[in-house]
Amino acid sequence: MQVTVVGAGIAGVACARALAAGGATVRVLERAHVCGGRMATKRYDDRATDIGAGYFTVSSPRFSAVVDRWQESGLARPWTSTMAVRSPSGWGSTTGPQRWAAPDGLRSLVEDLADGLDVRTGHLVQWVDAGPRVDGVLTDAVVLAMPGPQAVRLIDPGLRPTAQAALGQAWLPSLVATLRFAERGWDFAGAFVNEHPVLTTLFDDGSRRGDGAPVLVAHTTAEFADRFVADATAADDDIEAAVRELLELPPAQSVNVHRWTFARPAEPGAAPFHYGQDRIGIAGDAWGSPKVETAWLSGTLLAEAILEDLS
Ligand SMILES: Cc1cc2nc3c(=O)[nH]c(=O)nc-3n(C[C@H](O)[C@H](O)[C@H](O)COP(=O)(O)OP(=O)(O)OC[C@H]3O[C@@H](n4cnc5c(N)ncnc54)[C@H](O)[C@@H]3O)c2cc1C
């Protein structure tokens, strides 16, 4: 059984791991130079910051077993269950599920799952057609572990049900700004910002990562991100102004902005993955509520379906 997985985010790597455990020969092709996808960690001012997912939560026993292993090895730690809430009427707070963080950044968790797998980074896949073939190379099954709009660029439109499954997803963008201040001027771990024209969430990255650095990470609304399609860096002044006004902070020492064109699906999907007679599967966080755990489960369940089909 030879399976090609395209995309080394958590869905693709979880899928590849489960396929390999089931006896398949798997290669993972990733266009970026690192694994992780939207569990992204980037260095600014010589310090690593989480610029994709803010944290992750755990509800299924299967994902819980993975997280237990990460916790035992020090890769993940419980972070907070309380988030501040800023609404037009003022500040409050909400207590919800345990949120988890990674001292070395969330990408380190995907790298851990990828350990021992045949992952080829810097490899942009261009075309998947009947066979199934990936850029002309025949394989027994293919997994596209990525947002639908990215998958649809690869799929031969003649493979109608698979192309339709990818086309059926609408996605929203977001900008993520990393703001370094001279000192910490806030007293929350994270904050949901409601009914704001620019901001949706703020994260204390120093608390999240455990080094106490005076660094805030701000996520924006899709509507605001849409104004900066051509140049995300042009949004830095507006985001800094919004954060400073909300928290009454002095100017930031540095602001770095990253754009996610496909940050989250507009609607949660009903099925956990797509897998068709063409033996091409699609997995990721659009197949359920858009979060890290959903992506892990989607990839894992798709692997099980492929193993059953191919055996
Ligand atoms: C701003 C933001 C905030 C978020 N906050 C949270 C949160 O607080 N909690 C939470 O649980 N989740 C959060 N998420 C969602 C979480 O990041 C995702 O659910 C999860 O990382 C999705 O993983 P994935 O593997 O499905 O997709 P991705 O991580 O997007 O992986 C897809 C991979 O495919 C690769 N790829 C695409 N096209 C090709 C190609 N042609 N050839 C080769 N490789 C290709 C990409 O480079 C990428 O590495 C957030 C996401 C964003 C962007």
PDBQT file of the ligand as one rigid body, heavy atoms in Angstrom, charges set to zero:
ROOT
HETATM    1  C1  LIG A 401      -5.337  32.683  12.934  1.00  0.00    +0.000 C 
HETATM    2  C2  LIG A 401      -5.742  31.294  13.345  1.00  0.00    +0.000 A 
HETATM    3  C3  LIG A 401      -6.175  31.064  14.648  1.00  0.00    +0.000 A 
HETATM    4  C4  LIG A 401      -6.545  29.784  15.043  1.00  0.00    +0.000 A 
HETATM    5  N1  LIG A 401      -6.883  29.555  16.340  1.00  0.00    +0.000 NA
HETATM    6  C5  LIG A 401      -7.140  28.298  16.755  1.00  0.00    +0.000 A 
HETATM    7  C6  LIG A 401      -7.345  28.019  18.133  1.00  0.00    +0.000 A 
HETATM    8  O1  LIG A 401      -7.238  28.910  18.974  1.00  0.00    +0.000 OA
HETATM    9  N2  LIG A 401      -7.621  26.743  18.488  1.00  0.00    +0.000 N 
HETATM   10  C7  LIG A 401      -7.674  25.722  17.576  1.00  0.00    +0.000 A 
HETATM   11  O2  LIG A 401      -7.892  24.557  17.961  1.00  0.00    +0.000 OA
HETATM   12  N3  LIG A 401      -7.459  25.962  16.257  1.00  0.00    +0.000 NA
HETATM   13  C8  LIG A 401      -7.197  27.214  15.839  1.00  0.00    +0.000 A 
HETATM   14  N4  LIG A 401      -6.947  27.465  14.516  1.00  0.00    +0.000 N 
HETATM   15  C9  LIG A 401      -7.165  26.381  13.553  1.00  0.00    +0.000 C 
HETATM   16  C10 LIG A 401      -5.988  25.389  13.485  1.00  0.00    +0.000 C 
HETATM   17  O3  LIG A 401      -4.802  26.075  13.216  1.00  0.00    +0.000 OA
HETATM   18  C11 LIG A 401      -6.316  24.407  12.395  1.00  0.00    +0.000 C 
HETATM   19  O4  LIG A 401      -7.520  23.730  12.732  1.00  0.00    +0.000 OA
HETATM   20  C12 LIG A 401      -5.276  23.324  12.115  1.00  0.00    +0.000 C 
HETATM   21  O5  LIG A 401      -3.969  23.793  12.265  1.00  0.00    +0.000 OA
HETATM   22  C13 LIG A 401      -5.553  22.825  10.702  1.00  0.00    +0.000 C 
HETATM   23  O6  LIG A 401      -4.626  21.848  10.333  1.00  0.00    +0.000 OA
HETATM   24  P1  LIG A 401      -4.721  21.188   8.895  1.00  0.00    +0.000 P 
HETATM   25  O7  LIG A 401      -3.656  20.164   8.844  1.00  0.00    +0.000 OA
HETATM   26  O8  LIG A 401      -6.114  20.783   8.620  1.00  0.00    +0.000 OA
HETATM   27  O9  LIG A 401      -4.433  22.357   7.831  1.00  0.00    +0.000 OA
HETATM   28  P2  LIG A 401      -3.142  23.262   7.637  1.00  0.00    +0.000 P 
HETATM   29  O10 LIG A 401      -2.473  23.468   8.937  1.00  0.00    +0.000 OA
HETATM   30  O11 LIG A 401      -3.588  24.462   6.878  1.00  0.00    +0.000 OA
HETATM   31  O12 LIG A 401      -2.157  22.370   6.731  1.00  0.00    +0.000 OA
HETATM   32  C14 LIG A 401      -2.258  22.342   5.330  1.00  0.00    +0.000 C 
HETATM   33  C15 LIG A 401      -0.851  22.134   4.777  1.00  0.00    +0.000 C 
HETATM   34  O13 LIG A 401      -0.924  21.855   3.371  1.00  0.00    +0.000 OA
HETATM   35  C16 LIG A 401       0.165  22.495   2.735  1.00  0.00    +0.000 C 
HETATM   36  N5  LIG A 401      -0.163  22.640   1.323  1.00  0.00    +0.000 N 
HETATM   37  C17 LIG A 401      -1.177  23.350   0.757  1.00  0.00    +0.000 A 
HETATM   38  N6  LIG A 401      -1.161  23.243  -0.579  1.00  0.00    +0.000 NA
HETATM   39  C18 LIG A 401      -0.092  22.431  -0.890  1.00  0.00    +0.000 A 
HETATM   40  C19 LIG A 401       0.463  21.940  -2.123  1.00  0.00    +0.000 A 
HETATM   41  N7  LIG A 401      -0.087  22.263  -3.311  1.00  0.00    +0.000 N 
HETATM   42  N8  LIG A 401       1.552  21.130  -2.071  1.00  0.00    +0.000 NA
HETATM   43  C20 LIG A 401       2.103  20.794  -0.873  1.00  0.00    +0.000 A 
HETATM   44  N9  LIG A 401       1.622  21.256   0.331  1.00  0.00    +0.000 NA
HETATM   45  C21 LIG A 401       0.541  22.045   0.310  1.00  0.00    +0.000 A 
HETATM   46  C22 LIG A 401       0.250  23.825   3.473  1.00  0.00    +0.000 C 
HETATM   47  O14 LIG A 401       1.515  24.451   3.285  1.00  0.00    +0.000 OA
HETATM   48  C23 LIG A 401       0.019  23.383   4.926  1.00  0.00    +0.000 C 
HETATM   49  O15 LIG A 401       1.221  23.054   5.584  1.00  0.00    +0.000 OA
HETATM   50  C24 LIG A 401      -6.533  28.718  14.097  1.00  0.00    +0.000 A 
HETATM   51  C25 LIG A 401      -6.097  28.962  12.795  1.00  0.00    +0.000 A 
HETATM   52  C26 LIG A 401      -5.702  30.231  12.423  1.00  0.00    +0.000 A 
HETATM   53  C27 LIG A 401      -5.183  30.471  11.028  1.00  0.00    +0.000 C 
ENDROOT
TORSDOF 0
